[in-house]
Amino acid sequence: MSITGAIVVYAVTWFMVFFVVLPLRFTSQGDTGEVVPGTPRGAPATENVGQKARITTIAATIIWALICGIILSGWIGIRDFDFMGMMPPEVP
């Protein structure tokens, strides 16, 4: 895996984990009963994106390390995704 590939895998992993973490423990202004005028009831009641970004970074780094370990160990290779048999035969 190249350094560019590792960066791309980390970026994709980070955003996927972020979109999973973002709605956790979400409380809207409608849930708390304190709706600020001019905002929808579904708007967040508290601003905690920084904390969720830190949690995401820790979780994404662990998941990224596992993915890179699997790729670099050879357990999964590009030939494992050749479902149509389009790749030329492997040269020993």
C-alpha positions as CSV (number, residue, x, y, z in Angstrom):
1,M,0.0,0.0,0.0
2,S,1.4,3.4,-0.9
3,I,1.3,6.4,1.4
4,T,-1.4,8.0,-0.7
5,G,-3.5,4.9,-0.5
6,A,-3.1,4.9,3.3
7,I,-4.1,8.5,3.5
8,V,-7.2,7.9,1.4
9,V,-8.2,4.8,3.5
10,Y,-7.8,6.9,6.7
11,A,-9.9,9.8,5.3
12,V,-12.7,7.5,4.2
13,T,-12.6,5.6,7.5
14,W,-12.6,8.9,9.5
15,F,-15.7,10.2,7.7
16,M,-17.5,6.9,7.9
17,V,-16.9,6.7,11.6
18,F,-17.8,10.4,12.0
19,F,-21.2,9.9,10.4
20,V,-21.8,7.0,12.8
21,V,-20.7,8.9,15.9
22,L,-22.5,12.2,15.0
23,P,-26.0,11.2,15.9
24,L,-25.0,9.4,19.2
25,R,-26.4,11.1,22.3
26,F,-28.0,13.8,20.2
27,T,-30.5,16.1,22.0
28,S,-32.5,18.5,19.9
29,Q,-33.9,21.8,21.1
30,G,-37.4,20.3,20.8
31,D,-36.3,17.5,23.3
32,T,-35.1,20.0,25.9
33,G,-38.1,22.4,25.3
34,E,-35.9,25.4,24.8
35,V,-36.2,26.4,21.1
36,V,-34.2,29.4,20.1
37,P,-36.3,31.8,18.0
38,G,-35.4,31.4,14.3
39,T,-34.1,27.8,14.6
40,P,-35.9,24.6,13.9
41,R,-37.0,22.3,16.7
42,G,-34.6,19.6,15.4
43,A,-31.5,21.8,15.8
44,P,-28.9,20.6,18.3
45,A,-29.4,21.9,21.9
46,T,-25.7,21.6,22.7
47,E,-22.6,22.1,20.6
48,N,-20.3,19.1,21.1
49,V,-18.9,18.5,17.6
50,G,-15.3,18.9,18.9
51,Q,-15.8,16.1,21.4
52,K,-17.3,13.9,18.7
53,A,-14.4,14.7,16.3
54,R,-11.9,13.5,19.0
55,I,-13.9,10.3,19.6
56,T,-14.0,9.8,15.8
57,T,-10.3,10.3,15.5
58,I,-9.5,7.7,18.1
59,A,-11.9,5.1,16.8
60,A,-11.0,5.8,13.1
61,T,-7.2,5.4,13.9
62,I,-7.8,2.0,15.5
63,I,-10.1,0.8,12.6
64,W,-7.6,2.2,10.1
65,A,-4.7,0.3,11.7
66,L,-6.7,-2.9,11.5
67,I,-7.6,-2.3,7.9
68,C,-4.0,-1.5,7.0
69,G,-2.8,-4.5,8.9
70,I,-5.1,-6.8,7.0
71,I,-4.1,-5.3,3.6
72,L,-0.4,-5.4,4.3
73,S,-0.5,-8.9,5.7
74,G,-1.9,-10.2,2.4
75,W,-5.1,-11.7,3.9
76,I,-7.0,-9.6,1.4
77,G,-5.7,-8.6,-2.0
78,I,-6.9,-7.0,-5.2
79,R,-7.5,-10.5,-6.7
80,D,-10.0,-11.2,-4.0
81,F,-12.3,-8.6,-5.5
82,D,-12.0,-9.9,-9.1
83,F,-15.5,-11.5,-9.2
84,M,-15.7,-11.5,-13.0
85,G,-12.3,-13.0,-13.7
86,M,-11.0,-10.1,-15.7
87,M,-7.5,-9.9,-14.2
88,P,-4.7,-11.7,-16.0
89,P,-3.2,-14.9,-14.4
90,E,-0.9,-14.3,-11.5
91,V,2.8,-14.6,-12.5
92,P,4.8,-16.6,-9.8
